[in-house]
Amino acid sequence: MLNGKEKRYMNYQVQDEYIVFQPEAKPDSWKKRVDRFNVFSITPDNGAEVVVYNPDTTEGLEPTVLEVRDFIAGEKLAMAEYRKPLNLISGVGVGLGSSMAAFYGIPGPVVYSAILGRVSPKLPADKRAEIHSESFVAGYQKKARTMKINQSLLGGGIGFTVGIATLLILAAD
């Protein structure tokens, strides 16, 4: 998939706009379809990769197959290695703090996540020494930034919910 995720399948069929496939360990009647434009390549059991991605070369604005492959490799590295629990913890703190403003504190965790998402995470120190293309780094940063925003939003929601619940319990006494 173009987002770096992989799906296991037993058989597939490429159509005009969709790819219809049978997920692994599902009955023959079980079929799923995915938008063809969200898939980069298909790798059957024989190992021969079938590239589904087809850039429009007339305008030259779309990335090449090699650039997209590097971008996806960067996303996969981010999914495998980007772990920052402080994003979740700080989100909880911001959620707790903004819950003190009750209804008016709802934007607090969202604004915090937006501000936190403005800074792109860097490649890990042990990976920086290796030569990577700009597409690889962009894929890593995009996926890691998305993960960072999602973690802080989750923490902010948890903190805000706990804070509001605490305020309601204290107000009931």
KELUMBA-594975 format. One record per residue: x, y, z of N, C-alpha, C in turn; residue in three letters; residue number from 1. Coordinates in steps of 0.05 Angstrom, whole numbers, plus 5000, padded with zeros to 4 digits. Layout:
KELUMBA-594975
[site [X; Y; Z]; [X; Y; Z]; [X; Y; Z]; "ALA"; NUM],
...
***
This chain:
KELUMBA-594975
[site [5017; 4977; 5000]; [5000; 5000; 5000]; [5018; 5025; 5000]; "MET"; 1],
[site [5007; 5047; 4992]; [5023; 5071; 4991]; [5029; 5083; 5018]; "LEU"; 2],
[site [5014; 5074; 5039]; [5019; 5084; 5066]; [5040; 5067; 5081]; "ASN"; 3],
[site [5052; 5048; 5068]; [5073; 5031; 5080]; [5063; 5006; 5092]; "GLY"; 4],
[site [5037; 5002; 5094]; [5026; 4977; 5105]; [5025; 4955; 5084]; "LYS"; 5],
[site [5025; 4931; 5093]; [5024; 4908; 5076]; [5000; 4891; 5082]; "GLU"; 6],
[site [4988; 4879; 5062]; [4965; 4862; 5066]; [4972; 4835; 5054]; "LYS"; 7],
[site [4965; 4813; 5069]; [4970; 4786; 5060]; [4945; 4777; 5045]; "ARG"; 8],
[site [4950; 4762; 5023]; [4927; 4753; 5007]; [4933; 4725; 4995]; "TYR"; 9],
[site [4912; 4712; 4986]; [4915; 4686; 4973]; [4915; 4690; 4942]; "MET"; 10],
[site [4896; 4706; 4932]; [4896; 4712; 4903]; [4886; 4740; 4899]; "ASN"; 11],
[site [4891; 4751; 4876]; [4883; 4779; 4870]; [4876; 4782; 4841]; "TYR"; 12],
[site [4862; 4804; 4835]; [4856; 4811; 4807]; [4856; 4841; 4805]; "GLN"; 13],
[site [4873; 4852; 4787]; [4875; 4880; 4783]; [4854; 4888; 4762]; "VAL"; 14],
[site [4836; 4907; 4770]; [4815; 4917; 4753]; [4821; 4947; 4746]; "GLN"; 15],
[site [4803; 4960; 4732]; [4808; 4988; 4724]; [4813; 5006; 4748]; "ASP"; 16],
[site [4795; 5006; 4768]; [4798; 5024; 4790]; [4803; 5010; 4817]; "GLU"; 17],
[site [4799; 4984; 4818]; [4802; 4970; 4843]; [4820; 4945; 4839]; "TYR"; 18],
[site [4831; 4936; 4862]; [4844; 4910; 4863]; [4827; 4893; 4881]; "ILE"; 19],
[site [4817; 4871; 4871]; [4800; 4853; 4886]; [4818; 4830; 4895]; "VAL"; 20],
[site [4818; 4824; 4922]; [4835; 4803; 4932]; [4821; 4787; 4953]; "PHE"; 21],
[site [4831; 4763; 4957]; [4821; 4745; 4978]; [4841; 4746; 5001]; "GLN"; 22],
[site [4833; 4756; 5024]; [4852; 4757; 5047]; [4861; 4729; 5055]; "PRO"; 23],
[site [4885; 4727; 5065]; [4896; 4702; 5074]; [4878; 4690; 5096]; "GLU"; 24],
[site [4875; 4663; 5095]; [4860; 4648; 5115]; [4830; 4656; 5115]; "ALA"; 25],
[site [4819; 4664; 5092]; [4790; 4670; 5090]; [4779; 4651; 5069]; "LYS"; 26],
[site [4753; 4645; 5071]; [4740; 4628; 5051]; [4740; 4640; 5023]; "PRO"; 27],
[site [4737; 4623; 5003]; [4737; 4632; 4975]; [4716; 4654; 4969]; "ASP"; 28],
[site [4694; 4653; 4983]; [4673; 4673; 4978]; [4679; 4700; 4990]; "SER"; 29],
[site [4699; 4701; 5007]; [4707; 4726; 5021]; [4726; 4742; 5003]; "TRP"; 30],
[site [4716; 4764; 4993]; [4732; 4782; 4975]; [4733; 4810; 4987]; "LYS"; 31],
[site [4755; 4823; 4984]; [4757; 4851; 4992]; [4768; 4867; 4967]; "LYS"; 32],
[site [4762; 4892; 4967]; [4773; 4908; 4945]; [4786; 4933; 4957]; "ARG"; 33],
[site [4806; 4942; 4944]; [4820; 4966; 4952]; [4824; 4983; 4927]; "VAL"; 34],
[site [4824; 5009; 4931]; [4828; 5028; 4909]; [4855; 5024; 4897]; "ASP"; 35],
[site [4856; 5021; 4871]; [4881; 5015; 4857]; [4902; 5037; 4861]; "ARG"; 36],
[site [4893; 5061; 4865]; [4911; 5084; 4867]; [4923; 5086; 4895]; "PHE"; 37],
[site [4915; 5069; 4914]; [4927; 5068; 4940]; [4947; 5045; 4943]; "ASN"; 38],
[site [4952; 5031; 4921]; [4970; 5008; 4922]; [4995; 5014; 4905]; "VAL"; 39],
[site [5018; 5008; 4916]; [5043; 5012; 4901]; [5050; 4987; 4885]; "PHE"; 40],
[site [5051; 4964; 4898]; [5059; 4939; 4884]; [5046; 4915; 4898]; "SER"; 41],
[site [5046; 4893; 4883]; [5036; 4868; 4892]; [5059; 4848; 4889]; "ILE"; 42],
[site [5064; 4832; 4910]; [5085; 4812; 4909]; [5073; 4785; 4914]; "THR"; 43],
[site [5069; 4769; 4893]; [5058; 4742; 4896]; [5078; 4724; 4910]; "PRO"; 44],
[site [5070; 4699; 4916]; [5087; 4680; 4930]; [5113; 4674; 4915]; "ASP"; 45],
[site [5112; 4676; 4888]; [5136; 4670; 4873]; [5158; 4692; 4875]; "ASN"; 46],
[site [5152; 4714; 4888]; [5171; 4735; 4894]; [5174; 4756; 4872]; "GLY"; 47],
[site [5161; 4753; 4849]; [5163; 4772; 4827]; [5143; 4795; 4833]; "ALA"; 48],
[site [5155; 4818; 4838]; [5138; 4842; 4845]; [5124; 4853; 4821]; "GLU"; 49],
[site [5098; 4858; 4824]; [5082; 4871; 4803]; [5077; 4899; 4812]; "VAL"; 50],
[site [5088; 4919; 4799]; [5085; 4947; 4807]; [5059; 4957; 4795]; "VAL"; 51],
[site [5040; 4965; 4812]; [5014; 4975; 4804]; [5016; 5006; 4800]; "VAL"; 52],
[site [5033; 5019; 4815]; [5035; 5048; 4813]; [5046; 5056; 4786]; "TYR"; 53],
[site [5032; 5074; 4773]; [5039; 5083; 4746]; [5038; 5113; 4745]; "ASN"; 54],
[site [5061; 5127; 4748]; [5061; 5156; 4749]; [5054; 5168; 4721]; "PRO"; 55],
[site [5042; 5191; 4722]; [5036; 5206; 4697]; [5061; 5221; 4689]; "ASP"; 56],
[site [5075; 5212; 4668]; [5100; 5224; 4660]; [5098; 5248; 4642]; "THR"; 57],
[site [5073; 5254; 4634]; [5070; 5277; 4615]; [5076; 5303; 4628]; "THR"; 58],
[site [5067; 5306; 4653]; [5072; 5332; 4667]; [5097; 5332; 4684]; "GLU"; 59],
[site [5106; 5309; 4692]; [5131; 5307; 4708]; [5128; 5315; 4737]; "GLY"; 60],
[site [5103; 5319; 4747]; [5099; 5328; 4774]; [5097; 5304; 4794]; "LEU"; 61],
[site [5090; 5281; 4784]; [5087; 5258; 4802]; [5114; 5245; 4806]; "GLU"; 62],
[site [5118; 5234; 4830]; [5144; 5221; 4836]; [5147; 5196; 4819]; "PRO"; 63],
[site [5172; 5189; 4815]; [5178; 5164; 4799]; [5174; 5140; 4817]; "THR"; 64],
[site [5175; 5117; 4805]; [5172; 5092; 4819]; [5194; 5089; 4841]; "VAL"; 65],
[site [5218; 5096; 4835]; [5240; 5094; 4854]; [5236; 5113; 4878]; "LEU"; 66],
[site [5226; 5137; 4872]; [5221; 5156; 4894]; [5199; 5147; 4912]; "GLU"; 67],
[site [5178; 5135; 4901]; [5156; 5125; 4917]; [5165; 5101; 4933]; "VAL"; 68],
[site [5182; 5084; 4921]; [5192; 5061; 4936]; [5209; 5070; 4960]; "ARG"; 69],
[site [5225; 5091; 4956]; [5241; 5102; 4979]; [5223; 5114; 5000]; "ASP"; 70],
[site [5202; 5129; 4991]; [5183; 5141; 5009]; [5170; 5120; 5027]; "PHE"; 71],
[site [5161; 5098; 5015]; [5148; 5077; 5030]; [5168; 5063; 5049]; "ILE"; 72],
[site [5193; 5060; 5040]; [5213; 5049; 5058]; [5218; 5067; 5082]; "ALA"; 73],
[site [5217; 5093; 5079]; [5219; 5112; 5101]; [5195; 5109; 5120]; "GLY"; 74],
[site [5171; 5106; 5109]; [5147; 5102; 5125]; [5149; 5077; 5142]; "GLU"; 75],
[site [5159; 5056; 5129]; [5162; 5030; 5143]; [5182; 5032; 5166]; "LYS"; 76],
[site [5204; 5047; 5162]; [5224; 5051; 5183]; [5211; 5066; 5206]; "LEU"; 77],
[site [5195; 5086; 5200]; [5182; 5101; 5221]; [5163; 5084; 5237]; "ALA"; 78],
[site [5148; 5067; 5223]; [5129; 5049; 5237]; [5144; 5029; 5255]; "MET"; 79],
[site [5168; 5021; 5246]; [5183; 5001; 5262]; [5198; 5014; 5285]; "ALA"; 80],
[site [5208; 5038; 5282]; [5228; 5048; 5301]; [5219; 5073; 5316]; "GLU"; 81],
[site [5199; 5088; 5307]; [5192; 5113; 5321]; [5176; 5107; 5346]; "TYR"; 82],
[site [5188; 5110; 5369]; [5174; 5106; 5395]; [5181; 5129; 5413]; "ARG"; 83],
[site [5162; 5146; 5419]; [5166; 5169; 5437]; [5142; 5170; 5456]; "LYS"; 84],
[site [5144; 5156; 5479]; [5122; 5156; 5498]; [5117; 5183; 5511]; "PRO"; 85],
[site [5137; 5201; 5509]; [5133; 5228; 5521]; [5111; 5243; 5506]; "LEU"; 86],
[site [5106; 5237; 5481]; [5084; 5250; 5467]; [5057; 5244; 5480]; "ASN"; 87],
[site [5053; 5219; 5487]; [5029; 5211; 5500]; [5027; 5223; 5528]; "LEU"; 88],
[site [5049; 5222; 5543]; [5049; 5232; 5570]; [5044; 5263; 5570]; "ILE"; 89],
[site [5058; 5277; 5553]; [5054; 5306; 5552]; [5025; 5313; 5543]; "SER"; 90],
[site [5014; 5297; 5525]; [4986; 5301; 5517]; [4967; 5297; 5540]; "GLY"; 91],
[site [4972; 5277; 5557]; [4956; 5274; 5581]; [4957; 5298; 5599]; "VAL"; 92],
[site [4982; 5308; 5602]; [4985; 5332; 5619]; [4970; 5356; 5608]; "GLY"; 93],
[site [4972; 5360; 5582]; [4958; 5383; 5569]; [4928; 5379; 5571]; "VAL"; 94],
[site [4918; 5354; 5568]; [4890; 5348; 5570]; [4880; 5353; 5598]; "GLY"; 95],
[site [4896; 5345; 5618]; [4888; 5350; 5646]; [4887; 5380; 5652]; "LEU"; 96],
[site [4907; 5394; 5642]; [4908; 5423; 5647]; [4885; 5438; 5633]; "GLY"; 97],
[site [4879; 5430; 5609]; [4858; 5444; 5594]; [4831; 5437; 5604]; "SER"; 98],
[site [4828; 5414; 5618]; [4802; 5407; 5628]; [4793; 5425; 5651]; "SER"; 99],
[site [4812; 5440; 5662]; [4805; 5459; 5684]; [4788; 5482; 5673]; "MET"; 100],
[site [4790; 5486; 5647]; [4773; 5507; 5635]; [4747; 5496; 5625]; "ALA"; 101],
[site [4741; 5471; 5632]; [4716; 5457; 5625]; [4711; 5458; 5595]; "ALA"; 102],
[site [4687; 5468; 5587]; [4680; 5468; 5559]; [4700; 5484; 5542]; "PHE"; 103],
[site [4710; 5505; 5552]; [4729; 5522; 5537]; [4756; 5510; 5534]; "TYR"; 104],
[site [4762; 5488; 5548]; [4788; 5475; 5546]; [4789; 5454; 5524]; "GLY"; 105],
[site [4767; 5449; 5510]; [4767; 5428; 5490]; [4788; 5432; 5468]; "ILE"; 106],
[site [4793; 5457; 5459]; [4813; 5460; 5438]; [4842; 5456; 5448]; "PRO"; 107],
[site [4846; 5455; 5474]; [4873; 5453; 5485]; [4890; 5430; 5474]; "GLY"; 108],
[site [4880; 5405; 5476]; [4896; 5383; 5465]; [4900; 5384; 5435]; "PRO"; 109],
[site [4880; 5395; 5421]; [4882; 5396; 5392]; [4903; 5417; 5383]; "VAL"; 110],
[site [4902; 5440; 5397]; [4922; 5461; 5391]; [4950; 5451; 5398]; "VAL"; 111],
[site [4953; 5437; 5421]; [4979; 5426; 5429]; [4989; 5407; 5408]; "TYR"; 112],
[site [4972; 5389; 5398]; [4980; 5369; 5378]; [4988; 5383; 5352]; "SER"; 113],
[site [4973; 5404; 5344]; [4980; 5419; 5320]; [5007; 5432; 5323]; "ALA"; 114],
[site [5013; 5444; 5346]; [5039; 5456; 5350]; [5061; 5435; 5351]; "ILE"; 115],
[site [5056; 5413; 5364]; [5075; 5391; 5365]; [5081; 5380; 5337]; "LEU"; 116],
[site [5061; 5379; 5320]; [5064; 5368; 5293]; [5079; 5387; 5274]; "GLY"; 117],
[site [5084; 5411; 5282]; [5099; 5430; 5265]; [5128; 5422; 5262]; "ARG"; 118],
[site [5138; 5407; 5281]; [5167; 5399; 5281]; [5169; 5370; 5272]; "VAL"; 119],
[site [5184; 5366; 5250]; [5187; 5339; 5239]; [5209; 5324; 5255]; "SER"; 120],
[site [5203; 5299; 5262]; [5223; 5283; 5276]; [5246; 5276; 5257]; "PRO"; 121],
[site [5270; 5274; 5269]; [5294; 5267; 5253]; [5297; 5237; 5253]; "LYS"; 122],
[site [5313; 5228; 5233]; [5320; 5199; 5232]; [5336; 5192; 5257]; "LEU"; 123],
[site [5334; 5167; 5266]; [5350; 5158; 5289]; [5380; 5162; 5284]; "PRO"; 124],
[site [5395; 5166; 5304]; [5424; 5172; 5302]; [5439; 5150; 5287]; "ALA"; 125],
[site [5431; 5125; 5292]; [5445; 5103; 5278]; [5438; 5101; 5249]; "ASP"; 126],
[site [5416; 5112; 5241]; [5407; 5111; 5212]; [5416; 5136; 5196]; "LYS"; 127],
[site [5424; 5157; 5210]; [5432; 5182; 5196]; [5458; 5178; 5180]; "ARG"; 128],
[site [5475; 5160; 5189]; [5501; 5156; 5176]; [5497; 5143; 5148]; "ALA"; 129],
[site [5476; 5127; 5146]; [5471; 5115; 5120]; [5461; 5136; 5100]; "GLU"; 130],
[site [5467; 5132; 5075]; [5458; 5151; 5055]; [5429; 5144; 5047]; "ILE"; 131],
[site [5412; 5164; 5051]; [5384; 5161; 5044]; [5375; 5183; 5025]; "HIS"; 132],
[site [5357; 5177; 5008]; [5346; 5196; 4989]; [5328; 5216; 5003]; "SER"; 133],
[site [5322; 5238; 4990]; [5303; 5257; 5001]; [5275; 5245; 5004]; "GLU"; 134],
[site [5268; 5227; 4986]; [5242; 5214; 4988]; [5240; 5196; 5013]; "SER"; 135],
[site [5262; 5182; 5019]; [5263; 5165; 5043]; [5259; 5181; 5068]; "PHE"; 136],
[site [5274; 5203; 5070]; [5272; 5221; 5094]; [5244; 5233; 5096]; "VAL"; 137],
[site [5233; 5241; 5073]; [5206; 5253; 5073]; [5185; 5233; 5082]; "ALA"; 138],
[site [5188; 5207; 5074]; [5170; 5186; 5082]; [5172; 5181; 5112]; "GLY"; 139],
[site [5197; 5180; 5122]; [5201; 5176; 5151]; [5189; 5199; 5167]; "TYR"; 140],
[site [5195; 5223; 5159]; [5186; 5247; 5174]; [5155; 5249; 5173]; "GLN"; 141],
[site [5143; 5243; 5150]; [5114; 5245; 5148]; [5100; 5225; 5167]; "LYS"; 142],
[site [5109; 5200; 5166]; [5097; 5179; 5182]; [5102; 5184; 5212]; "LYS"; 143],
[site [5127; 5191; 5219]; [5134; 5196; 5247]; [5118; 5220; 5258]; "ALA"; 144],
[site [5115; 5241; 5241]; [5100; 5265; 5250]; [5070; 5257; 5254]; "ARG"; 145],
[site [5059; 5241; 5237]; [5032; 5232; 5240]; [5028; 5215; 5265]; "THR"; 146],
[site [5048; 5198; 5270]; [5047; 5182; 5295]; [5049; 5200; 5320]; "MET"; 147],
[site [5066; 5220; 5318]; [5069; 5238; 5341]; [5043; 5254; 5346]; "LYS"; 148],
[site [5031; 5263; 5325]; [5005; 5278; 5328]; [4984; 5260; 5340]; "ILE"; 149],
[site [4982; 5236; 5329]; [4962; 5217; 5339]; [4966; 5210; 5368]; "ASN"; 150],
[site [4991; 5206; 5376]; [4997; 5199; 5404]; [4990; 5222; 5423]; "GLN"; 151],
[site [4996; 5247; 5415]; [4990; 5269; 5432]; [4960; 5275; 5433]; "SER"; 152],
[site [4946; 5270; 5411]; [4916; 5273; 5411]; [4904; 5252; 5429]; "LEU"; 153],
[site [4914; 5227; 5428]; [4903; 5206; 5446]; [4908; 5213; 5475]; "LEU"; 154],
[site [4933; 5221; 5481]; [4939; 5229; 5509]; [4922; 5253; 5517]; "GLY"; 155],
[site [4918; 5273; 5500]; [4902; 5296; 5506]; [4873; 5289; 5512]; "GLY"; 156],
[site [4863; 5270; 5496]; [4835; 5261; 5500]; [4832; 5246; 5526]; "GLY"; 157],
[site [4852; 5229; 5533]; [4851; 5215; 5558]; [4853; 5234; 5581]; "ILE"; 158],
[site [4872; 5253; 5580]; [4876; 5272; 5602]; [4851; 5290; 5605]; "GLY"; 159],
[site [4840; 5299; 5583]; [4816; 5316; 5585]; [4792; 5301; 5597]; "PHE"; 160],
[site [4789; 5276; 5589]; [4767; 5260; 5599]; [4770; 5255; 5629]; "THR"; 161],
[site [4794; 5248; 5637]; [4799; 5243; 5666]; [4796; 5269; 5682]; "VAL"; 162],
[site [4805; 5292; 5671]; [4802; 5317; 5684]; [4773; 5326; 5687]; "GLY"; 163],
[site [4758; 5323; 5666]; [4729; 5330; 5668]; [4715; 5312; 5688]; "ILE"; 164],
[site [4721; 5285; 5687]; [4708; 5267; 5706]; [4716; 5274; 5734]; "ALA"; 165],
[site [4740; 5282; 5739]; [4749; 5290; 5766]; [4734; 5315; 5774]; "THR"; 166],
[site [4732; 5335; 5756]; [4717; 5359; 5763]; [4688; 5353; 5769]; "LEU"; 167],
[site [4675; 5336; 5755]; [4647; 5329; 5760]; [4644; 5315; 5787]; "LEU"; 168],
[site [4663; 5297; 5793]; [4661; 5284; 5819]; [4665; 5303; 5842]; "ILE"; 169],
[site [4685; 5321; 5839]; [4690; 5341; 5860]; [4667; 5361; 5862]; "LEU"; 170],
[site [4654; 5368; 5840]; [4631; 5386; 5841]; [4607; 5374; 5853]; "ALA"; 171],
[site [4604; 5347; 5852]; [4581; 5333; 5863]; [4582; 5332; 5893]; "ALA"; 172],
[site [4606; 5334; 5904]; [4609; 5333; 5934]; [4601; 5358; 5947]; "ASP"; 173],
***
